[in-house]
Amino acid sequence: MLAALTAFDALDKPSKVLILGDMLELGDYAKQEHQEVVNRALEMTIETIMLVGPHFSGCKTKGEVIVSRCFFLLKHIEANPLKNKCILERVSEELPWSNSSNPFSFQ
């Protein structure tokens, strides 16, 4: 995840949006690793950071959009459309993000 964040930060694009969902495979290291990802994201030149899931919900942030469930993230995105944005979206397939409601599913 940190490598993906570094590569995204290096892009010379305006209006970057970062959408991250819990990394469910981390087990005992989940709290520490999620906070490390948030800390790295806060150092980046990102317009908007959105975090979803119970692990990210427990992280210390600086006012980013944080929701416990994908449903609430989708509602936020519907109310605040992501037009003309450069988006990095990393949401685990384990989270309840169905293809029919995933705003990042392209057909």
Secondary structure, DSSP 8 states (H G I E B T S, - for coil): -HHHHHHHHHS--SSEEEEEE--TT-GGGHHHHHHHHHHHHHHS--SEEEEESHHHHTS--SS-EEESSHHHHHHHHHHS--TT-EEEEE--TTSS--TTT-TT---
